[in-house]
Amino acid sequence: MSLELSNKDGDTYTVGYNKNTGEFFVNRGKSGHVDFNENYKKSAYQTMQIGTKEQLSITMVLDASSVEIFINNGEYVMTTQVFPNSDFTNFEIKNPKGITINNFEFKEVKK
């Protein structure tokens, strides 16, 4: 299951959960400006082990240069920096089979 933010410039930021491995992941590899620093580029794909879950509650908080993800009411938290070429304006849920999202919230911090 994955959730994808995108914009008119083709930038994408993806978060997701692999039920088979129990890993929650973020991929900022195509999120805009990513090649300004080798260490930033190397950490484009990050994972966190959360175990096998049938249901998830997800809150995403987006501001100008970061995305915070709270899983199951803060039981797990991931924060990543992003530098998109323009604001993310699209949202898509992909492959939700086998996972129930009990609650999803998207919050944008105003500039």
Order of alpha helices (4+ residues) and beta strands (2+ residues): beta-beta-beta-alpha-beta-beta-beta-beta-beta-beta
